[in-house]
């Protein structure tokens, strides 16, 4: 699902030199799907389980993303407490849970713009988002 606040959250980060990736449990055609959305100009990498062979929260899903991105600090932002937050943290990534509804697993932020605020306040430069 593409949230309405995805591009408005990613754009200010991109303008500050951040680069973005999508790591998703999705079909092999995910890169083509993203290319037809407003995120196309904002996303540098698309990593799909349909291509990589590993679904989150498998450690290899994050390892492949980390190897591809090659950044010293990577943030995972997503809406699944286990796949996007706990799995990412076990892989050594910083993670933010976004709940557009009432979250069941604190801490969480209510939307992607709030996640952007957290990331901008930190020292990292790279962001890994979920689609």
N, C-alpha and C positions, 0 to 999 in steps of 0.2 A: 504494500500500500504506500503510495506517495502522499505524505502529509503536506498540507497547504503551506506550512511554515518551513519546509525543507530548503527551498531555494533562498528565502529571506535569511535563514540562519547560516547557510553555507557561504553566501556571497560576501558578507563582511570579513569572514575568515580568509577567503580566497584573495580579497583585496589587500589583506595584510601578509600575503605570501604563503598562506597555508595551502596544502594540497590535500585532496580528499580521495578516499577509496570507499567502495561499497563492498562489503563482505556479506554474502547472503546465501541462505539455503534456498536455492532457486534453480530454474532451468538453465541449460547451456546458452540459451539466447538472451540472457539477462543484459549483456552489454548492448545488444541491439535494441532492447526495450528501453534502456536508460537513454540511449542516443536519441530517442523520439520524445524525450521529456525535457522540461526546463532545467533539469540537472545536468544535461549533456555537457554544457560549457563549464560546469563546476566540478566535475568528477574526473580524476586522473586515472584511476584504476577501478575495474569491476572484477571482483573475484566471486564466482558462483560455484556452489557445490556441484552443480551439474557439469562443470568443467574440471574442477580440482579433484573431485571424487571424495571430498570430505565435508560433512555437514558440521556446523557448530552444534554442540560444544566440543567436538573432537579436537584435541590439541593440534593436530596437523593442519586443520583449517586456518588457525591463527598463525602457525609457523609459516605456512605458505604466503600468507598475506604480509607478515613481517619481512620475509625474505624479498618479496617483490617490492615493497615500499622502501625498505632499507633505512628507515629513520630511527634515531635513537629513542624518541618518545612518540608513542602512538596512543590515541584515544579511541575507544570503541563507544559509540553512542547507539543505543537501540532500545527496543520496547519489550524484549524478552529477558526476564530476570536470570534464567539459567544460561541460555545461549549467548546473549549479548553482554551480560554483566559478569556472572560467576565464571563462565568459560573463559572470557577475555582476561579476567583478573588472574585466573590460574595460569594463563599464558604470559603473565607479566605486563599486560596492558592496563592502562588507566581506563575506567569504564563509568559511564553515566547511564542510568535507567531513565527513559522518558516514558511517562504515562499520560496520555492524553485524557485518560479517565482517572478514577480513583486507583492509585497504585496499591498493590498488596505487599510489595517488598521495598521498604524504605532502605536507604534514601533514594528518592527519585525527584525528578523535576517535572513540571506539568507540560512542558512543550520544548521544542527544539531551540527556540530562542533563549530559553533559560539555560539550556545545555551550552549554548554558544557563550553566554556570559561566564559560565564556570571555566570554560576552556580559555577564553581570552584573559582571564585573571591568572591563569597558570603560566608556566614557563615553556611548555611544549609548543611545537610548531605544526605537528601533523595530526590529522583527524581521520579516523576510520569510522564510517557510518554504516548503518544497516538499512537495507531497503526492503 
